[in-house]
Amino acid sequence: MASVQGWIEKHLRLQVNAKKSGVGRTWERKFLGFRLNRERQVEAAPESLERFKAKVREKWRSCQSRTSNQLRDAWRQYVRGWWGYYRLAENRRPIFRLEGWIRRHIRKCFWLRSHDPEGTERRLRSLGLRGRLLKVAESSRGAWHLAGTGSLQTALLNAKLHRHGFLMPSELAGS
C-alpha cells in the first residue's frame, strides 16, 4: 500500500487519506453503505445495518413526548427514505431478517407507554385480549421480554400493525 500511496502522491500530486483508503476482499469492504457478498450480490453493509438498528432503537424509545400517531408517522417517513436508498440491494435477506426485531421494539414501546398495570390491562382489553392472556399486565418482567410474549404478539399482530400503518421494508419492497 505504501508504494502505491507514494506513487499517487508523487506523480499524480494527490493527497491519499489512509483512513478512507484500503485494500481487501470485496465482501470485507463497503462503499456508500453497500458491499458485494461472496456470491457477488450487492447487499447492505453490516455497518449500515447497525446504524439502522440504532435508529430503530432511537425511534421506538418510549420516553418521547409524542403521540402514537406521531411516532408512527416519523417511523413511516424514516423507513421509506431508508428503503428508498437500500432497495438497490440484490440480497435483501439481512434487511428482512430484522423485521421481527423491529416489531418487537414497537411492541416494547407500546408496553412502556402504559405506566401502570390497570392502564396496561385496559389497553390490552381494547386490543381484544381476554382471559388468561390479560395476566401479562401484572407481570414484573422487563418490557423487552414481554414484547416477545404471545400475549403482546396476539394483541399487536403483524397484520394489525400493518393495518395501522407501521411499515416494514418487505412491505415497501412489494410495492
C-alpha positions, 0 to 999 in steps of 0.5 A: 500500500505504501508504494502505491500511496507514494506513487499517487502522491508523487506523480499524480500530486494527490493527497491519499487519506489512509483512513478512507483508503484500503485494500481487501476482499470485496465482501470485507469492504463497503462503499456508500453503505453497500458491499458485494457478498461472496456470491457477488450480490450487492447487499447492505453493509453490516455497518449500515445495518447497525446504524439502522438498528440504532435508529430503530432503537432511537425511534421506538424509545418510549420516553418521547413526548409524542403521540402514537400517531406521531411516532408512527408517522416519523417511523413511516417517513424514516423507513421509506427514505431508508428503503428508498436508498437500500432497495438497490440491494440484490440480497435483501435477506439481512434487511428482512431478517430484522423485521421481527426485531423491529416489531418487537421494539414497537411492541416494547414501546407500546408496553412502556407507554402504559405506566401502570398495570390497570392502564396496561390491562385496559389497553390490552382489553381494547386490543381484544385480549381476554382471559388468561392472556390479560395476566401479562399486565401484572407481570414484573418482567422487563418490557423487552421480554414481554414484547416477545410474549404471545400475549403482546404478539396476539394483541399487536399482530403483524397484520394489525400493525400493518393495518395501522400503518407501521411499515416494514421494508418487505412491505415497501419492497412489494410495492 
